[in-house]
Amino acid sequence: MSSVEILVASLRGAHVAMLVSLFGTLVFLTLIAPAAMSQAAELAPSLRQRLLRLARISVAGALILGMGWLLVETVIIAGADDLDSTLAALPVVAWRTQFGQWLLLRGVLLLIVLPLLRPQRAWIAIATIVAAFALGIQPMLGHAGAIGGNVEITLIGSEVMHLLAAGSWLGSLLPLFITIGMLPHKAAATACRSFTPVGLSATVVLAGTAMVQVTELMGGMPGLFGTGYGHVALVKLALFGVLLTLAALNRLALTDRLDGPAPDAARRDMRISIGIETVLGIAVVITAGFLATHAPGTHEEPVWPFPWRPSLSVFAEPDLRGEVIGGLVALGAAVVIAIAGVIWRRVRWPAWVVGVIIAGLAIPHLDLLLVEAYPTSFFTSPTEFAATAIAHGAKLFAANCIACHGAEGHGDGPAAKSLPIHPADLTAQHLWAHSDGEMFWYLTHGFDAPEGGMAMPGFEAALSSEARWDLIDYLRAHNAGESMRTAGAWQHPVAVPQFDATCADGHAVDLDDLRGRVLRIIAVSSEDAAARVPPAGTGVTTILLARKHMAAVDPAVCVASEPETWTAFAILSGVPDDALAGEQVLVDGNHWLRARWRPGDPGDWTNPRALAAVVADIEAHPLAVTTTGHVHHN
């Protein structure tokens, strides 16, 4: 990160930390402090005033830091290089950008909070609600507010809950620290016990909403461990783990000691623990500021750092499935026993010992959930399975791979017998068990033979990364075509190749424009054949494939006339280019290839009623593709 990015992240994090402090202090005054104050009525007014002073300081800090953040963002947005140009651009950024408008709204809400900070509980309750809105604006100033669509709504909702939960817990730590220092031992213990349900509820919400963010912003576990965004998140997660440990120590050990024979020592230890927890909480919020400044993990290719990765493929193996299920059940039982030890003190240590023993016996059986991995295991092809990439990959295969793998990819090339390991049959179904990233690693680095040397050379020096991705697209398309040629069906889900088409009114469309609609793709050899294409029916879009330029004349039909598109569909169908004419392919609304018909096949798709029946069956049985590559027809 540049120095400017570090400054922005620091200002953002510190600004949010002040908002968290404000909201947490008000939550403390509303939900946590009343029971303790009732036990120390004579000290309650002074404690309340001190906490309200903390809230005012938090408002002032948030306003000052927010202004600093706005100034730095103005410098970045306007490209200003001096104070005069920055001040000149400031009103524009403040009033005409989404960032400025939301930050100004937050400033107004903070100014509204100030006169509400009065000792009366009703005023404090109103101030808490306004402070919640001020804190809840934060997603609109980050990644969630810029994504759009349903994902934006989901992320904004989860981040608002995440922030309010963080404010309720982390923002209440400093007020708890002050309260324990001011009130008598028993009242201090009551405050700690009143804090527990708020902290536990917040922890549950934080964990749940963090899962949404991991999925949508980080790209799951690969993004968590393999991207810069994920690495910052791991720091936040580690701090969060330490916070949880301290919180458990405070509740399970130190709180009860406040009522014990040495309350002064307990008070000292509790304040030290909460002080450390407060500092760590600030560090968590600052780290979140760096996360919001960093590009999301979904915008990076994750570089997997471990030699193994999780995989559920073992559940497809009947001989091994039982062992894994047994290990998981035993591990679950160990966790339940450990939790029972936390709840019932009499059996705590025996329960924990038994839990550790059971877990130790179960874990060795769970290594079946791991498979070999490479740094590129979670890379995804940047080509989007484009028709041009498939056609280019076919040329690359012919130039670089036939000698070993053979013209059809069966592993029977002229050099195959001289190799220490027989070349893989690239038309077998095992190809689909390998991710795009794994295949990219194989093509880049090759294979080592067991006796030493290379069983297959790497192509990093011979082929560019773009060429290697094109070759992978061809291998998948060719494998699918062999499946269609030999079995009459695509035995693994195959996406429709990406291509552009031109419609009768002259406008161009790509497949993303047609998502959600069933596509009928017809290969035609001439304009006369195109004119004889029967209507497809309601809800179906017809696209004609042509080997040379052809204008669409039917307003309901579009034409794709790039030669590479014709070639890609011929490969996917397992037929030579010259034999593709007359073929029809149906693509579902999620852009999976679903069915193919050729003249002479059963069920005449030139009959609208027969075609409608096939379309209805496709729509009634969508594909559910799992992460393990298995397919279920719903």
N, C-alpha and C positions, 0 to 999 in steps of 0.2 A: 504494500500500500504506500502511496505517496504521502508526503507530509500534510498536504491539504486534506486528503482522505482521512488521515489519522485525526486531524483537527475536527473535521466534521463529525466523525464517529464519536469522539470524546465529548463534543458539545451536545450531540444528540443524546448520548447515554447519560450525561450529567443532568440535562434538562428533564429527561424521563425519570431519573432518580429523584429529583425534587417533586415531581408529580406523584410518584409512588409514595414518597414520604408524606405528602399532603393527604392523599387518600387514606393511607394506612393509619395516620394519626387520627383522622376523623372516624374511621372504622373502630379504632381502639376506644375512642371516647364514647361511641355509640353502643358497641356490643360487648366490649371486654372490661372496661374500667368500672362501670356502675356497681357490680357486685363487690369489688375490692374497695371502692370508695365508701360504700355503705358500712363497711367494717372499720373505717377510719374517717368518720365524718368530719373531724376537726381538721384533718389534712386535705380533705377532698377539694376545697376551693383553690388552695395554692397549687395542688397538682393539676387541676383543670386549667388554671391560668398558664402554668408552665407548658402544658401540652398545646394550648391554643397559641402560645407564643411560637412554639415549634411549627405549627401549621402556618402562621403568618410568614415566618422565615422561609418555609418551603414555597409559599406563593411567590415571595419576592425573588427567591433563587430561580424558580421556574421562569418568571418573566424576564429576568436579566439574561439567563442562559438561552432562552428562546430568542431574544433579540440578537444575541451573538450568533446563534445558529443561522438566523435569517440573513444576517450580514454576510457570513461566509458563503452561504448558498447563493446570495446575490452576486458575489464576486465570481463564483463558478459559472452560474447561468449566463451572466452578462459579459463574462470575460474581462471584467474591469481590472485595471492595473494600478489605480490610485484611488484615494478617498473620495475625490469629487465625482468621478464616474460611478463609484459604488453607490454614493448617496443619490445620484441622479437616477440610477436603475432601481433603487430600493422600492419606490412606490409601484413600479411596474411589476416587479416580482411579487410584491405583497398583495396587489389587487388583481393581477391578471394570470396568476399561475395557481394550479390546484394546491401546491405546497403552501404558497403564501396565504391563500384564502383560509385553509384549514388552520394554519398557525395563528392567523389573526383571530379566528373564532375561538381558538383555545385561549388566547390572551384576554378576550372579552369575558369568557367564563371564569378565568382566574380573578379578574377584577370584580366580578360578581360575588365570588366566594369571600373576598376580604371583609365586607361589612357583615357577612353572615357568621363570622367567627366570634360568637358570643357564648357565654356560659350556659344559656338555656338549652335543654336537650332538643327542643323543636328546631331551633336555629341550626344546631349542629347537624341534625338529621338532614335538613334542607341543603346545608353546605356539603354534606357527604354525597348527595345525589348530583349536585352540580360538579363537584370534583370528579365523580365517576365519569361524567360526560367529557370533562376536560381530558382525563386520562384515556378514555375510550376512543378519542380522535386519532390516536397514534397510528393505527393501521393505515389511515388515509394518507399518512406522510411517509409510507414505506412501500415495500414490494406489493403487499396485499391490495393497496388502492390503485395499483397500476396494471394489474393483470387483466381484469375484465372477465365477463361471463360468470357462469355458475361457480367457477373456482374462486373468483374474487369474493363472491358472497360468502362462500364457505370459509375462506381464509380470514376475511374481516371479522366474521362472527367468532371464529376460534381465537383470533388474536385479541379481540376485546375481552373475552372470557379469561384468556391467559393473563392479560395486563391487570384486570380487576383482581384475579386470584393472587398475582404477585404483589399487588398493592396491599391486599388484605393481610398477607403474611409478612412479606419483607418490610413493608412500610410501617407495620406495627411493632417491629423489633426495637427501634429506638424509644418509642413511648413505653414499651415494657421495661426497657433498661432504666429509664427515668423513674418509673413507678416502683420498681423493686428497690431502688435506692431511697425513695422518699417514705414509703409506707411501712408500717410494722410488719413483722415476719409473717403473721397469719394472713394479713391482708395481701401481702406480696405473694404468698402461696396461692391465695384465691385468684389473683390476677393471672398467675401462670396457668392455673387449671381452666380459667375462662378462656385463655388464649388457645388452649389445645383444640377444641372443636373448630375454631376458625382456621388454625394452621393445618389441621388434617383435611378439612374440606378444600382449602386452597391447594394443598398438595395433590389431591385427586384431580382437581380441575387442571392444574398445571401439567400433570402427566398426560391426561387425555388430550388436551389441546396441543401439546407438544407433538403427539403422534400425527396430528393433522398437518402440522408445519413440516415435520420430517418427510411426509409423503409428498406434499404439494410444492415445497420450496427447496427441499434438500435432495429429492430423488431417492428416498428410502435409504436403506443401509449402505448401498454403494456410494451415494452422495455424502453420507455421514463420515465415512472413513476415507473416501477417495477424492474429495474436493476441498479447496481452500475454505469455502463456506462451511463445510462439514467439520473441518478442523477447528474453526472458531466455535462451532456449536459443541464440539467435544470438550473444549475448555469450559464452556458454560455448564455442560452436563456434569463435569467433574466438580465444579464449584457447587452445583446443586446437590451432588451426592454428599459433599462435606457438610453442607447446610442441613441436610436430612439427618446425618449422623449426630450433629450437635443438637438438633431439635429433639431427637430421641433421647439423648443423654440428659437434656434439660428436663424432659417430662418424666422419664422412667427413674432417674436417680436424684437429680438436684432439687426438684420441686418438693418432694416429700421431706427432704432434709431441712427445708425452711421451717417445718413444724417440729423438728427433732431437737435433740439436746444441745446442738451447736449451731444455732440459726445464723450467727454472725459470719461464721466460716462458709456456711451454705450460701448466704447472700453474696459474699465476695465471689465465690466460685460461679454462682449463677450469673452475676453481672459480667464476669470475665467471659463466660461462654456466650452470653447474649451479645456482648461487645464484639467478639470475634464473628459471630453470626451476622451482625449488622454490617461489618466491614465486608464480609463475603457477599452479603446481599447486594451491597453497592457494586461490588465487582461483577456480580451476575448481570445487573442492569447495564453497567458500562459495556460489558461483553455483548449484550444484546444490541447496543448501539453500533458496535462494530459489525454485527451480523446484518443489521439493516443497511449498512453502507456497502457491504460486500455484495457482489453479484450472486444470486441464488445458485445453489448447487445444481439445479436442473439446467442451468445454462453452461455447465462444464461437462466434459467427459470425465467420469470418475476413474482415477488410477487406483486400482485395488492394491492395498499394501501387503496382503497376506497370501501365503501359498495355498490356502484353502478357502473355500467359500461355502455358505449354507446352501443346501439343496434338499428339496422334498422328493426327489426322484426315487428314493428308496421305497417310498410307499407304493410304487408301482411294481415292486419285486415281492411276490408272496413269501419267498423264503426268508426275507430279511425284515419284512414289515412287522412281524410279531415281536422281534427283539427290540426294535425301536419303540414300539408302543409300550412294551413292558418297562423300558428304561424311562420313558416319559411319565408313566403312571407312578413309578417309584420316586422319581424326582419331585413330582407333584405332592406325593405323600410326605416327603421330607420337608417340603415348604410348609405344608399344613401343620406338621408336628412342631416346626420351629415357631410358627405363629401362635400355636397353642401355648408354647413356652413363654411367649411374650405376655399373653393374656393371664395365664395362671402362674403366679410366682412360685408356688410350692414345687412345681415340676419344671421350672425354667431350665436349669442346667441339665438335668437328665434328658429333657425333651430336645435341647439343642445338641447334645452329644449324639442321641439317637438319630436326629435329623442329619447331622454331618456324616454319620456312618452310612445311612441309607443313600444319601447323595453321592458319597464316594463310590458306592457299589453300582449306582445307576449311570453315572456320567460316562464311564468307559464304553457303554453300549450305544451312546449317542454320537460317537464319531462317524457312524454311518450317515449322519445328516450333513457331513462335510464332503466336498469333492475338490479335486485339484483346481487351482485357480491361477490366473496370470494377471499382470497389471492391466491388461486390456479386456479382461473378462466381461466387464459391464459396459464396454463401448457399444454404441449403437450406430448403425450405418447412417452416414450423413446424406446418402443418395435418395432416401425415401423410396427405394426399390423402383427407381425411374426406368422407363423403357429404354432410354438412351444408355443408361448404365448397364442394363442387361445385354444389350446388343454389343456394346464395347467390350464387356466381359467375355462374350463369346469369342471375339477376335483374340483377346488376350489368352484365353484357354487354348485356342488352336496354336498360338505361337509359343506358349511356355509350358504346357502341361501334358500334351498328347503323348509325348515320348514315354512317360511313366504311367499315366492314368488311362491312356487310350482315347480314341476319338470320341467314344460315348461315355467316358468316365468310369468304366467298370474296373479299372486297375489292371488292364491287360495290354498296356502299351509295349512297344518293342524293347524298351529298356527295363521292363518290370522284373524279368527273371534275374537280372544281374544285381538287383538291389538287396541289401541285407534284410529289409522288411518289405513284404509285399505291399504295393501301393493300395491305399484305401479305395473301396468301391464307392464312388461319389454319388451313385444313384440309390444307395441303400438308405433305409429310413433313419439310421443312426446319425446321419448328417444333421437332422433337426434337433438332436440332443445337444448340439453345440451352439452356443450363442454366437452372434455376429462378432463380438469382441474376441472370443476364443479362436474363431476361424481367422480373424485378422492377425492374431498372435502367431498362429501356425504359418500363415503365408509370409509373415514378416521374418520370423526367426527359424522356421523349419523344425525338423525333428532330429533328435539324437538317436542313433542306433544303440541297442543294448551293448554291443561289443565295442563301441566307440565309433567316432566318425558321424557323418550325417546320413540319416535315412532319407530325409528330404531337405533340400537346401532352402534357405530363406530367400525371399525376393525383395528384401528391403533396398538393396542396391540396384536391382534391375527394374523394379516397378515403383512408381510413386504411390503414396498412400491412397490417392484418389483411384488409381488403377487397381490397387488391391481390393478396395471396397467394391468397385465395379465387378471384379472377378468373383467376389463372394455373392453378389446379386445374381450373376449368371449361374453359379453352382446351385443356388437354391431354385432358381427358375428351371434349370435343366433337370434337377432331381424331381421337381413337381411334374415336369413334362413326361419324364420316364414313368412316373406313377400313373399318370393319365393314359399313357400309351399301353402299358402292360395290364393295369387293373381297371381302367375305365373310370377312374375317379382320382381326385386329389386327396391323398390319404392324410395329409397334414394341412392345417390352415395356411392358405397362401393369399397374400394381399394382391389386389389388382395393381399392375404396374402404373406408376404415375405418368400421365401424358396430358397434353393439351389438345383441345378440339375447337373447331370453328363452327358456329351455328349459321343458320340461313340468313339471319339479319346481320351477319358479319362480326358479331362479338365473339371473343375467345373465352373459353371456360376451361378451368382445370378441375380435377376430380374433387378437390375440397369444396368447390361450389355446389357439388351435387351430393354431398354426404347426407345420408338419411333417405335417399331414394334408391330404389332398385334400378340397376343399369342393365340394359340389353346391348351387348356389343356384337356387331355383325361384321364379318370380313367379307367385303364385296370386291369383285374383280373388275367391275366396270360401272359406268353411270347407269347403264340399262339395268343392271342387277340392283343398283341402289334404288332405282325408281320402282322396282317390284317388291320392296320390303313392306310387309303388312304392318298395320298399326300394332303397337305393343299393349295398349290398354292404359287405364288410369293408374297413375302412381309409378309408371315405368318410363325411364328416359332411354331413348335409343341413340347409340353412337355407332357410326359406320367406320370401319377400318378400311383404308385404301392404301395401296402401295405407291401411288403417285397423287399429285394434287387433284382434288375433286371438290367442287363447290356443293354445299348443301342446298337443296331446293325445297325440301319439306320443312316447314317452320318448326315442326316437332322433332326434327332430327339434327344432330351435329355430326361433323366429320373429323376424324383424326387421320391425317394423310402423311405423317412422318414415316419414312421407311423403317426407322428403328422401332416404332410402335408395332408395326406389322411383324417384324422379326421377333420381338419380345413375346407376343402372343403365340407365334408359331412354336417358340421354345417351350412355353408353358403348356402348350397342348401336345407336345411331343411329336410334331409333324414337320416336314420340310416347309420352307417358305411357300413353295409353289402349291402346296396342298391345303393351305389355310382357307382359301376362298370358300364361302358358303357356311363357314362355321359360325355358331352363335354361342355366346358366353353370358351367363347371368351373374351379376355381382350384387351382393346384398347391401343394405343401407350402411353397414359398417365397413364396406369396401373389401369384403372377403370374396374371392372367387368361389362360387357355389356349385355351378352346374355348366355342362357343355353339351351342345348338340351339333351333330354333323349330318349332312344329308344322307339318308339311308338308316340313321339310328332310329330306334323305337320312339314313339311320341313325337309327332310332327310339329315342331315349333313354328312352322309357317301357318299353322292353324291357331288363331287367336285364343280359342277355348283351351287347347292343350297347353299353350304357353301360360295362360292365366292360372291354370292348375299348378304348374311348376312354381310360378311366382308366389302363389298363396302358400304352398308348402314351405318355401324358403322363409317367408315372413313368419310363419307359424313356428318354425324351428330355428331360431337364431343360434349362432355359434357362441359358446362360452369358452374362451381360450384361457387356460390356467397358466400360471408362471412356470409350470413344469413342462408345458408344451402339450398337455393332453387336451382333448377336445370333447365337449359335451354338447349334444344337441338338445336344446331345451324344448 
